Amino acid sequence: VVYLYTVVAFNFFRKFYNKSEDEDEPDMKCDDMMTCYLFHMYVGVRAGGGIGDEIEDPAGDEYELYRVIFDITFFFFVIVILLAIIQGLIIDAFGELRDQQEQVKEDMETKCFICGLGSDYFDTTPHGFETHTLEEHNLANYMFFLMYLINKDETEHTGQESYVW
């Protein structure tokens, strides 16, 4: 989209890109297509009001109406619409990450990490979910066992230890 505006600006509004006070040394922001595109991408997208904030005012020029339409459509399509879409994608991505984290947190709080049974099942048993996860399937015991296997020579592993390793 910015490239299309660059093509229009380069072909029809190039004279407005000389926003220099010194007439002897023109400030060529749209001297060739590449510099014109880079100017639109760097300055035009960053400008709060679009490209119209950064180039000469069209007042009194024969192309004033076309320049005003160009500036307004650039502001609307590039600044308002495209940047809102990009920001929406970013916000949506972070929202999805937050949802995934909440799902993981909920699973950790309501399911046994070892056997995968939910807390609703253990609430019907005499000892409950807390006793199951803290005593029967204590995660620390499994970590201690893995550390034991890491520190033990592989040639000394029993059959069950080799299977786990």
Order of alpha helices (4+ residues) and beta strands (2+ residues): alpha-alpha-alpha-alpha-alpha-alpha-alpha-alpha
